[in-house]
């Protein structure tokens, strides 16, 4: 079983939603990069997640949203668009927070569960996880997952600990 088949099996992606979504980005020639937990899998030991968080180049988002609505279920939230489809437990979350736009120029092609995808640079990924962890409006369980992802990234690149505020670093001990 390939990594891609494994991912499809454990995430219940019977309709190949994730691949259809990624193919749409390629067809429309929309620059994007993977962020958050799935991106952490490109650097650290993989952990199964149902979410694929990405950032797309902002000026292309209206065009992409129109195409997405024609094919998938689209739910807007404060700082993201959630995309889903019948036959799949996978959820794509397009981050609309402008801070993430700076991640795009530094993205790197990386292997992620059997797919070659543009992934945020590890320094940017860590920054995004710090923003998420420090967001007091997020559910406690989400913040704990963010903390685990921060720890996973620091295990791979301990020098990044200098980027982590002391109050967060103390939580990792």
C-alpha positions in Angstrom: 0.0 0.0 0.0 1.4 3.4 -1.0 1.4 6.4 1.4 -1.2 8.0 -0.7 -3.5 4.9 -0.6 -2.9 4.7 3.2 -3.9 8.4 3.6 -7.0 7.9 1.5 -8.0 4.8 3.5 -7.5 6.2 7.0 -9.2 9.6 6.2 -12.2 8.0 4.5 -11.5 9.8 1.2 -13.6 7.4 -0.9 -14.4 10.2 -3.4 -10.8 11.3 -3.8 -11.9 14.8 -2.7 -8.4 15.9 -1.8 -6.9 14.9 -5.1 -9.8 16.6 -7.0 -9.3 19.7 -5.0 -5.5 19.8 -5.6 -6.1 19.1 -9.3 -8.4 22.1 -9.4 -5.6 24.3 -8.0 -3.2 23.0 -10.7 -5.7 23.4 -13.5 -6.4 27.0 -12.5 -2.7 27.7 -11.9 -3.3 29.1 -8.4 -0.2 29.4 -6.2 -0.7 27.8 -2.8 1.1 26.1 0.0 0.2 23.6 2.6 0.3 24.8 6.2 -0.6 23.5 9.7 -0.7 19.9 10.8 -0.5 18.2 7.4 2.5 20.4 6.5 4.2 19.4 9.8 4.0 15.8 8.4 6.4 16.9 5.6 9.1 17.6 8.3 8.3 15.3 11.2 6.9 11.8 11.7 3.5 11.7 10.1 0.3 12.0 12.2 -3.0 11.4 10.6 -5.2 14.4 10.2 -8.5 14.9 8.4 -7.6 18.6 7.7 -5.6 19.9 4.8 -4.9 23.6 5.6 -3.6 25.8 2.8 -3.0 29.4 1.9 -3.6 30.6 -1.7 -2.5 33.7 -3.3 -5.1 36.2 -2.2 -6.0 37.9 -5.5 -7.1 34.5 -6.9 -9.3 33.6 -4.0 -12.6 34.9 -5.4 -12.1 33.0 -8.7 -11.2 29.8 -6.7 -14.2 30.2 -4.4 -16.5 30.4 -7.4 -15.1 27.2 -8.9 -15.2 25.4 -5.5 -18.8 26.3 -5.0 -19.7 24.6 -8.3 -18.1 21.3 -7.2 -17.9 21.1 -3.4 -19.5 22.3 -0.2 -18.0 25.7 0.8 -18.5 27.2 4.3 -17.0 30.7 5.1 -15.7 31.4 8.5 -13.9 34.4 10.0 -10.4 33.5 8.8 -11.0 30.6 6.5 -13.1 28.8 3.9 -13.9 25.2 4.8 -14.3 22.9 1.8 -15.8 19.4 1.9 -17.4 16.8 -0.3 -19.7 13.8 0.1 -17.7 10.6 0.3 -14.8 12.0 2.1 -14.0 12.9 5.8 -11.2 15.1 4.6 -11.8 18.9 5.1 -9.8 21.5 3.2 -9.4 24.8 5.1 -8.2 27.8 3.0 -6.6 30.3 5.4 -7.8 33.8 4.6 -5.8 35.6 7.3 -3.5 38.0 5.4 -0.5 37.2 7.7 -0.1 33.8 5.9 0.4 35.4 2.5 4.1 35.9 3.3 4.5 32.1 3.4 3.9 31.7 -0.3 7.3 32.9 -1.7 9.2 30.6 0.7 7.2 27.4 0.1 9.1 24.3 -0.8 8.1 21.1 -2.7 7.9 18.3 -0.1 6.6 14.8 0.1 3.4 14.7 2.1 1.8 11.3 2.5 2.5 10.2 -1.0 2.0 13.5 -2.7 4.6 16.1 -3.8 3.1 19.4 -2.5 4.2 23.0 -2.0 4.7 23.2 1.8 5.4 26.3 4.0 9.0 26.6 5.0 9.5 25.1 8.5 10.1 28.6 10.0 6.8 29.8 8.6 5.0 26.7 9.7 6.3 27.2 13.2 5.1 30.8 13.1 1.7 29.7 12.0 1.5 27.2 14.8 2.5 29.8 17.3 -0.3 32.2 16.0 -2.8 29.4 16.3 -1.6 28.3 19.8 -1.7 31.9 21.1 -5.3 32.5 19.8 -7.3 32.3 23.0 -10.5 31.9 21.0 -9.5 28.5 19.7 -10.8 25.4 21.4 -8.5 24.0 24.1 -8.1 20.7 22.3 -7.0 22.5 19.1 -4.5 24.6 21.1 -3.1 21.4 22.6 -2.7 19.9 19.1 -0.9 23.2 18.1 1.5 22.7 21.0 2.2 19.1 20.0 3.0 20.3 16.4 5.3 23.0 17.8 7.1 20.3 19.8 7.3 18.0 16.7 8.9 20.9 14.7 11.4 21.7 17.4 12.5 18.1 17.6 13.4 18.2 14.0 15.0 21.7 14.1 16.0 22.6 17.7 17.5 25.9 16.6 14.0 27.1 15.9 13.4 27.3 19.7 14.7 30.8 19.6 11.5 31.8 17.7 9.3 30.4 20.4 8.2 32.8 23.2 9.2 31.8 26.7 5.6 31.2 27.9 5.1 28.7 25.1 8.4 27.1 25.5 7.6 26.5 29.2 4.5 24.5 28.2 6.7 22.2 26.2 8.8 21.0 29.2 
